[in-house]
Amino acid sequence: MLGNRYNPNQDEALQKEIESGLSRMLAIRFDIEHLTGKEAIELVRRHQNND
């Protein structure tokens, strides 16, 4: 849980915050089916130097 990561040993305060904001919370889940991207120029150069 993110609260424990960024506020360790604050269990009581974390629980209180969750309870006070839970009714206003919305969670969205994304299932990625396809992802594209560009290769970093540093990696392109490294591949070219290794050939």
N, C-alpha and C positions, 0 to 999 in steps of 0.2 A: 504494500500500500504506500502511496506517495507520502502520505502524512507521516508515517514512521520513518521514511527515508530522510525527509527534510527537517523533521522535528523529533529526533530520537528521545526516548525517555519522557515523553510528554503525553502518555496514554490518556490520562484523565481529561486534559485540555483538548486533545484530539477528538475524543468521544463526544465531548460537549459541543464542539464545533460541528461535527458530523450531524448530531441530533438537531441542532438549530438550523442547519441548511439543507437537510435531506429533502424537505418538501419542495424546494426550489431547484433541485438538481436534475439534470438531464444527461444521460449517458448515450453516446452514439457509438455504434460498432461498425467498423469498415472491414469488409472482406475483400482484399485486393486480388483480383483475378488476373490482371496483366499489368506489368510495370515496365516502363522503358526509361532510358536515361543515356547520358553521354559519359564516356570514359574520361577521366581527368587527364589533362594534357601531360602531366608528370608520368602517368602510367603508360600513355601512348609512346612517349619518348623512351621509357625504360624498355618496352617491348621492341622498339626499333633498334635500340642499342644491343639487345640480346640476340638479334637475328644475324 
